[in-house]
Amino acid sequence: MTLTTAVENNEPVGLLPDAGRRFAALVGIFALQLTAFVVCVTLLSAGVGLAILVVGLVLLVAGLAVAGWAARMQRLLLASTGVELPPTYRSASSGSGLRGLLGRLARPQAWRDLLHVLIAFPVSVVTFSLAVTWVVGGLGGVTYWLWSTWLPDDNTGLPALLGYPGHFADVLFNSAVGVVLLLTAPAVLRGLVGLHAALATALLVDETPELRERVSALTESRTAAGQAEAHTLRRLERDLHDGPQQRLVRLGMDIAAAERRLDTDPGAARALLGEALQQSQDALAEIRNLSRGIAPPILDEQGLSAAVTALVARGSVPTVVDVEPVRLAVPVRHAAYFVVAEALTNVEKHSAATRAAVDVRRLDDGSGVAVTVSDDGVGGASTARGHGLAGLADRLAGVDGTLVISSPAGGGTQVTAVLPEQREG
């Protein structure tokens, strides 16, 4: 856990403004924690006493809500001094009624917020007292020469008790103490704010090692998915330019040439039209192949089963389709479709297979969906660069999916993608 502060980053900040912000934050934290402590303890006590009634649960939830508000305000006060805490994950609403109340009471972070209030209040009393002592005591010491004339004549200070009577000795001593307090105040205030920052980090930040690892993995997977998407778009642009676009240009030239020869050389015109027809058929076939990498409207309108059936119908290899009815979130559904599309493209181009199969079904433990495309071809499929399956693993990483390919030489190929059970709302 790293707390980012202006001092730790060696940023040039003014000493007095920086100390002033910390002092103001410590005063604000004291006022905040005092208020939150009184309200939370009151609501918590009443809620526990009435816990057998619904009103008791409402009071407990209200107490936790106040603690959550105090946690957010604490973050803002610390942020005003340059201390930025990592965001805290808070689960969504658990619904309404009694179930919703119980759901809110079951949130671990809510109770951590409450524990922070109970601990932060006595800590804030100490930090507030020390901050006021250093700042007000320091200012009072260096100005003692001005306001000490209004003190009673019988006032006896520490210098007099030590055997140094007289107003001058008293002024000199208090001024020296004031200077020391003011000179050390920035460091003291920084330490007091650091104490609150450490306490907030321990209780208000739910960043465990497991969560950090999960966030890191998600970041990497989203980056990989974005790179895979960009690679797919670049490849599609290149293929369109090198394939259908060139054929359509040739088609236009052939038709124009045939039009010029219709009257003078009908035979040549007929031959050119035949070539144009072939160019249009080739362009259509290439566009159909390229469209395998684009989610068709039928996928969102009629679901994965209909989209896969339509995809298989365009292929030349006999393929058996067995798709279990599943309702998946849009990104997961699209990822499943692209797995089937890319695997079938691999079957058509490289496998020399006589038959294939597409199988989509929910895992037995209900944790996800398995998408399997198999064939009886020559095998040797790979996810190495340059192969058609290269981008599938990155695309699946974007939805927390995994890819397994079994393709021994001469033993056929089986491509299996396991996708999480993210159902659409």
C-alpha positions as CSV (number, residue, x, y, z in Angstrom):
1,M,0.0,0.0,0.0
2,T,1.4,3.4,-1.1
3,L,0.1,6.6,0.3
4,T,0.9,9.4,-2.1
5,T,1.7,12.7,-0.5
6,A,3.3,15.8,-1.7
7,V,6.2,15.5,0.8
8,E,6.8,11.8,-0.2
9,N,6.9,12.8,-3.9
10,N,9.3,15.7,-3.1
11,E,7.0,18.2,-4.7
12,P,7.8,21.8,-4.0
13,V,5.2,23.0,-1.5
14,G,5.1,25.9,0.8
15,L,5.9,25.0,4.4
16,L,3.4,27.2,6.0
17,P,0.4,26.4,3.6
18,D,1.2,22.7,3.9
19,A,1.2,22.9,7.7
20,G,-1.9,25.0,7.7
21,R,-3.8,22.3,5.6
22,R,-2.7,19.6,7.9
23,F,-3.8,21.5,11.0
24,A,-7.2,22.3,9.4
25,A,-7.5,18.6,8.5
26,L,-6.8,17.5,12.1
27,V,-9.4,19.9,13.4
28,G,-11.9,18.7,10.8
29,I,-11.1,15.1,11.6
30,F,-11.7,15.7,15.3
31,A,-15.1,17.3,14.6
32,L,-16.0,14.6,12.2
33,Q,-15.1,11.7,14.4
34,L,-16.8,13.3,17.4
35,T,-20.0,13.6,15.6
36,A,-19.8,10.2,14.0
37,F,-18.9,8.5,17.3
38,V,-21.8,10.0,19.2
39,V,-24.3,9.2,16.4
40,C,-23.0,5.7,15.7
41,V,-22.8,4.6,19.3
42,T,-26.3,5.9,19.9
43,L,-27.7,4.1,16.9
44,L,-25.7,0.9,17.5
45,S,-26.8,0.7,21.1
46,A,-30.4,1.3,20.3
47,G,-30.2,-1.1,17.3
48,V,-28.7,-3.9,19.4
49,G,-31.4,-3.4,22.1
50,L,-34.2,-3.6,19.5
51,A,-32.5,-6.2,17.2
52,I,-35.4,-8.6,17.6
53,L,-37.6,-6.0,15.8
54,V,-37.3,-4.6,12.3
55,V,-36.8,-1.1,13.7
56,G,-33.7,-2.4,15.5
57,L,-32.2,-3.6,12.1
58,V,-33.1,-0.2,10.6
59,L,-31.2,1.5,13.4
60,L,-28.2,-0.8,12.9
61,V,-28.2,-0.1,9.2
62,A,-28.5,3.6,9.9
63,G,-25.5,3.4,12.2
64,L,-23.5,1.6,9.5
65,A,-24.6,4.2,6.9
66,V,-23.3,7.0,9.2
67,A,-20.0,5.2,9.6
68,G,-19.7,4.8,5.8
69,W,-20.4,8.6,5.4
70,A,-17.7,9.3,8.0
71,A,-15.3,7.1,6.1
72,R,-15.9,9.0,2.9
73,M,-15.4,12.3,4.7
74,Q,-12.2,11.0,6.3
75,R,-10.9,10.3,2.9
76,L,-11.7,13.8,1.7
77,L,-10.0,15.4,4.7
78,L,-6.9,13.2,4.2
79,A,-6.9,14.1,0.5
80,S,-6.8,17.8,1.4
81,T,-3.4,17.1,2.9
82,G,-2.1,15.2,-0.1
83,V,-2.9,11.7,1.1
84,E,-4.8,9.7,-1.4
85,L,-6.2,6.3,-0.3
86,P,-7.0,3.6,-2.9
87,P,-10.7,3.2,-3.7
88,T,-12.7,0.8,-1.6
89,Y,-14.9,-1.8,-3.2
90,R,-18.5,-1.6,-2.0
91,S,-21.0,-4.1,-3.1
92,A,-24.2,-3.0,-4.8
93,S,-27.5,-2.8,-3.0
94,S,-28.9,-6.1,-1.8
95,G,-32.5,-5.2,-2.5
96,S,-35.3,-3.9,-0.4
97,G,-37.2,-5.0,2.7
98,L,-35.9,-7.3,5.3
99,R,-33.6,-9.1,2.9
100,G,-32.1,-5.8,1.9
101,L,-31.5,-4.9,5.6
102,L,-29.8,-8.2,6.3
103,G,-27.7,-7.8,3.2
104,R,-26.4,-4.4,4.3
105,L,-25.6,-5.8,7.7
106,A,-23.6,-8.7,6.1
107,R,-21.2,-6.3,4.4
108,P,-17.7,-6.7,6.0
109,Q,-16.6,-3.2,4.9
110,A,-19.5,-1.6,6.6
111,W,-18.4,-3.0,10.0
112,R,-14.8,-2.0,9.3
113,D,-16.1,1.5,8.7
114,L,-17.8,1.4,12.1
115,L,-14.7,0.0,13.8
116,H,-12.8,2.9,12.3
117,V,-15.1,5.4,13.9
118,L,-14.8,3.7,17.3
119,I,-11.0,3.8,17.1
120,A,-10.5,7.0,15.2
121,F,-12.4,9.1,17.8
122,P,-10.0,8.6,20.7
123,V,-7.1,8.9,18.3
124,S,-8.5,12.2,17.0
125,V,-8.8,13.5,20.5
126,V,-5.1,12.9,21.1
127,T,-4.1,14.3,17.6
128,F,-6.3,17.3,18.0
129,S,-4.9,18.1,21.4
130,L,-1.3,17.8,20.3
131,A,-2.0,19.8,17.1
132,V,-3.6,22.7,19.1
133,T,-0.8,22.5,21.7
134,W,1.9,22.9,19.0
135,V,0.2,25.5,16.9
136,V,-1.6,27.6,19.5
137,G,1.2,27.2,22.0
138,G,3.8,28.2,19.5
139,L,2.0,31.3,18.4
140,G,1.2,32.2,22.0
141,G,4.9,31.8,22.9
142,V,6.3,34.0,20.2
143,T,3.7,36.7,20.9
144,Y,4.0,36.4,24.7
145,W,5.9,39.7,24.9
146,L,2.7,41.4,23.5
147,W,-0.1,39.9,25.6
148,S,1.8,39.1,28.8
149,T,1.4,42.7,30.0
150,W,-2.3,42.0,30.6
151,L,-1.5,39.1,33.0
152,P,-2.0,39.5,36.7
153,D,1.0,40.9,38.6
154,D,1.1,37.8,40.8
155,N,1.5,35.5,37.8
156,T,4.5,33.2,38.4
157,G,6.0,31.4,35.5
158,L,8.5,28.6,35.3
159,P,11.6,30.9,35.1
160,A,10.6,32.4,38.5
161,L,10.3,29.0,40.0
162,L,13.7,28.1,38.7
163,G,15.2,31.2,40.3
164,Y,15.1,33.6,37.4
165,P,12.5,36.2,38.4
166,G,11.6,39.2,36.3
167,H,9.5,39.9,33.3
168,F,12.4,39.7,30.8
169,A,13.3,36.2,31.8
170,D,9.7,35.2,31.5
171,V,9.3,36.7,28.0
172,L,12.6,35.1,26.9
173,F,11.6,31.7,28.1
174,N,8.1,31.7,26.6
175,S,9.4,33.1,23.3
176,A,12.0,30.3,23.1
177,V,9.4,27.7,23.7
178,G,7.1,29.2,21.1
179,V,9.9,29.2,18.5
180,V,10.7,25.6,19.2
181,L,7.0,24.6,18.9
182,L,6.5,26.5,15.7
183,L,9.7,25.1,14.1
184,T,8.7,21.5,15.0
185,A,5.0,22.0,14.2
186,P,5.3,20.9,10.5
187,A,6.9,17.6,11.4
188,V,4.5,17.0,14.3
189,L,1.5,17.8,12.1
190,R,2.8,15.5,9.4
191,G,3.2,12.7,11.8
192,L,-0.3,13.2,13.3
193,V,-1.9,13.1,9.8
194,G,0.2,10.1,9.0
195,L,-1.2,8.3,12.0
196,H,-4.7,8.9,10.7
197,A,-3.7,7.8,7.3
198,A,-2.3,4.6,8.6
199,L,-5.4,3.9,10.6
200,A,-7.6,4.6,7.5
201,T,-5.4,2.4,5.4
202,A,-5.8,-0.5,7.8
203,L,-9.6,-0.2,8.1
204,L,-11.1,1.8,5.2
205,V,-9.1,0.1,2.4
206,D,-10.2,-3.4,1.6
207,E,-7.2,-4.1,-0.6
208,T,-5.9,-7.5,0.3
209,P,-3.1,-9.3,-1.5
210,E,-5.7,-11.5,-3.2
211,L,-7.6,-8.4,-4.4
212,R,-4.5,-6.7,-5.6
213,E,-3.6,-9.9,-7.6
214,R,-7.1,-10.0,-9.0
215,V,-7.0,-6.3,-10.0
216,S,-3.6,-6.9,-11.6
217,A,-4.9,-9.9,-13.5
218,L,-8.0,-8.0,-14.7
219,T,-5.9,-5.1,-15.9
220,E,-3.6,-7.4,-17.8
221,S,-6.6,-9.3,-19.3
222,R,-8.4,-6.1,-20.4
223,T,-5.2,-4.8,-21.9
224,A,-4.7,-8.1,-23.8
225,A,-8.3,-8.0,-25.0
226,G,-7.9,-4.4,-26.2
227,Q,-4.8,-5.4,-28.1
228,A,-6.5,-8.4,-29.6
229,E,-9.4,-6.2,-30.7
230,A,-7.1,-3.7,-32.3
231,H,-5.2,-6.5,-34.1
232,T,-8.4,-7.9,-35.4
233,L,-9.5,-4.6,-36.7
234,R,-6.2,-4.0,-38.5
235,R,-6.3,-7.5,-40.0
236,L,-9.9,-7.0,-41.1
237,E,-8.9,-3.7,-42.7
238,R,-5.9,-5.3,-44.5
239,D,-7.9,-8.3,-45.7
240,L,-10.7,-6.0,-47.0
241,H,-8.2,-3.9,-48.9
242,D,-6.2,-6.9,-50.3
243,G,-9.2,-9.1,-51.1
244,P,-12.8,-7.9,-51.8
245,Q,-11.8,-4.3,-52.5
246,Q,-9.4,-5.4,-55.3
247,R,-11.9,-7.8,-56.7
248,L,-14.6,-5.2,-56.8
249,V,-12.3,-2.7,-58.6
250,R,-11.5,-5.5,-61.1
251,L,-15.2,-6.2,-61.4
252,G,-16.0,-2.6,-62.2
253,M,-13.2,-2.5,-64.9
254,D,-14.5,-5.7,-66.5
255,I,-18.0,-4.5,-66.7
256,A,-16.9,-1.2,-68.2
257,A,-14.8,-3.0,-70.8
258,A,-17.7,-5.3,-71.6
259,E,-20.0,-2.4,-72.0
260,R,-17.6,-0.8,-74.6
261,R,-17.5,-4.0,-76.6
262,L,-21.1,-5.0,-76.6
263,D,-21.7,-3.6,-80.1
264,T,-18.3,-4.3,-81.7
265,D,-17.3,-7.6,-80.2
266,P,-20.2,-9.4,-78.4
267,G,-18.0,-12.5,-77.8
268,A,-15.3,-10.6,-76.0
269,A,-18.0,-8.7,-74.0
270,R,-19.6,-12.0,-73.0
271,A,-16.2,-13.4,-71.8
272,L,-15.6,-10.2,-69.8
273,L,-19.0,-10.5,-68.2
274,G,-18.2,-14.1,-67.3
275,E,-15.0,-13.0,-65.6
276,A,-17.0,-10.2,-63.8
277,L,-19.5,-12.8,-62.5
278,Q,-16.6,-14.9,-61.2
279,Q,-15.0,-11.8,-59.6
280,S,-18.4,-11.0,-57.8
281,Q,-18.7,-14.6,-56.6
282,D,-15.1,-14.6,-55.3
283,A,-15.6,-11.2,-53.6
284,L,-18.8,-12.5,-51.9
285,A,-17.1,-15.6,-50.7
286,E,-14.2,-13.5,-49.2
287,I,-16.6,-11.1,-47.5
288,R,-18.5,-14.1,-46.0
289,N,-15.2,-15.4,-44.6
290,L,-14.2,-12.0,-43.2
291,S,-17.7,-11.6,-41.6
292,R,-16.8,-14.6,-39.4
293,G,-14.9,-12.0,-37.3
294,I,-17.8,-9.7,-36.9
295,A,-20.8,-10.4,-34.7
296,P,-23.9,-10.7,-36.9
297,P,-27.2,-9.2,-35.9
298,I,-28.7,-12.6,-35.5
299,L,-26.4,-13.2,-32.5
300,D,-28.1,-10.4,-30.4
301,E,-31.5,-10.9,-31.9
302,Q,-31.9,-14.7,-31.7
303,G,-29.1,-15.8,-29.5
304,L,-25.9,-17.9,-29.7
305,S,-27.6,-21.1,-31.0
306,A,-29.1,-19.4,-34.1
307,A,-25.9,-17.5,-34.8
308,V,-23.8,-20.7,-34.6
309,T,-26.3,-22.6,-36.8
310,A,-26.1,-19.9,-39.4
311,L,-22.3,-19.8,-39.2
312,V,-22.1,-23.6,-39.8
313,A,-24.5,-23.4,-42.7
314,R,-22.0,-21.3,-44.6
315,G,-19.2,-23.8,-44.3
316,S,-18.3,-26.7,-46.6
317,V,-17.3,-29.2,-43.9
318,P,-20.3,-31.2,-42.5
319,T,-20.7,-30.0,-38.9
320,V,-22.9,-31.2,-36.0
321,V,-24.2,-28.4,-33.8
322,D,-25.3,-29.0,-30.2
323,V,-25.9,-25.7,-28.3
324,E,-27.5,-25.9,-24.9
325,P,-29.8,-22.9,-24.3
326,V,-27.8,-20.4,-22.2
327,R,-28.4,-16.7,-21.5
328,L,-25.1,-14.9,-21.4
329,A,-24.0,-11.3,-21.1
330,V,-23.3,-9.6,-24.4
331,P,-19.5,-9.6,-24.1
332,V,-19.4,-13.3,-23.1
333,R,-21.9,-14.2,-25.9
334,H,-19.8,-12.4,-28.5
335,A,-16.6,-14.1,-27.2
336,A,-18.3,-17.5,-27.5
337,Y,-19.3,-16.7,-31.1
338,F,-15.9,-15.6,-32.1
339,V,-14.4,-18.8,-30.7
340,V,-16.7,-20.8,-32.9
341,A,-16.1,-18.6,-35.9
342,E,-12.3,-18.7,-35.7
343,A,-12.2,-22.4,-35.0
344,L,-14.5,-23.2,-37.9
345,T,-12.4,-20.9,-40.2
346,N,-9.4,-23.0,-39.1
347,V,-11.3,-26.2,-39.9
348,E,-12.1,-24.9,-43.4
349,K,-8.7,-23.6,-44.3
350,H,-6.2,-25.9,-42.6
351,S,-7.6,-29.1,-41.1
352,A,-8.6,-31.1,-44.2
353,A,-11.4,-32.5,-42.0
354,T,-14.3,-34.5,-43.3
355,R,-16.6,-33.7,-40.3
356,A,-16.7,-31.3,-37.3
357,A,-18.8,-30.6,-34.3
358,V,-19.7,-27.6,-32.2
359,D,-20.8,-28.1,-28.6
360,V,-21.9,-25.4,-26.2
361,R,-23.0,-26.4,-22.7
362,R,-23.0,-25.2,-19.1
363,L,-20.4,-26.8,-16.8
364,D,-21.7,-29.2,-14.2
365,D,-20.8,-27.0,-11.3
366,G,-22.6,-24.0,-12.9
367,S,-19.5,-21.8,-12.8
368,G,-19.4,-21.2,-16.6
369,V,-20.0,-22.3,-20.1
370,A,-17.7,-24.6,-22.2
371,V,-17.6,-24.0,-26.0
372,T,-15.9,-26.8,-27.9
373,V,-15.2,-27.1,-31.6
374,S,-13.7,-30.4,-32.8
375,D,-12.8,-32.0,-36.1
376,D,-11.2,-35.1,-37.5
377,G,-8.5,-33.3,-39.5
378,V,-4.8,-33.4,-39.6
379,G,-4.2,-31.6,-36.3
380,G,-1.2,-29.3,-35.7
381,A,-3.3,-26.3,-34.8
382,S,-1.5,-23.7,-32.7
383,T,-2.0,-20.3,-31.0
384,A,1.5,-19.1,-32.2
385,R,1.7,-15.9,-34.2
386,G,0.6,-16.3,-37.7
387,H,-2.0,-18.9,-37.0
388,G,-5.7,-18.2,-37.1
389,L,-6.2,-19.1,-33.4
390,A,-3.5,-16.6,-32.2
391,G,-5.9,-13.9,-31.0
392,L,-8.5,-16.1,-29.3
393,A,-6.7,-16.4,-26.0
394,D,-6.3,-12.6,-25.7
395,R,-10.0,-12.0,-26.7
396,L,-11.1,-14.5,-24.1
397,A,-8.9,-12.9,-21.5
398,G,-11.1,-9.8,-21.8
399,V,-14.1,-11.7,-20.3
400,D,-12.0,-13.8,-17.9
401,G,-12.2,-16.8,-20.2
402,T,-9.6,-19.5,-20.9
403,L,-8.6,-21.4,-24.0
404,V,-7.4,-25.0,-24.3
405,I,-6.3,-26.5,-27.7
406,S,-5.6,-30.2,-28.2
407,S,-4.3,-30.8,-31.7
408,P,-1.9,-33.7,-32.0
409,A,-0.5,-34.4,-35.5
410,G,-2.9,-36.6,-37.4
411,G,-5.3,-36.8,-34.4
412,G,-7.7,-34.0,-35.2
413,T,-8.2,-30.7,-33.3
414,Q,-10.3,-29.8,-30.3
415,V,-10.6,-26.1,-29.3
416,T,-12.3,-25.6,-25.9
417,A,-13.1,-22.2,-24.4
418,V,-14.4,-21.9,-20.8
419,L,-16.3,-18.7,-20.2
420,P,-17.6,-17.4,-16.9
421,E,-21.3,-17.5,-16.2
422,Q,-22.1,-13.8,-16.6
423,R,-25.8,-13.8,-17.3
424,E,-27.5,-10.8,-19.0
425,G,-29.8,-8.8,-16.8
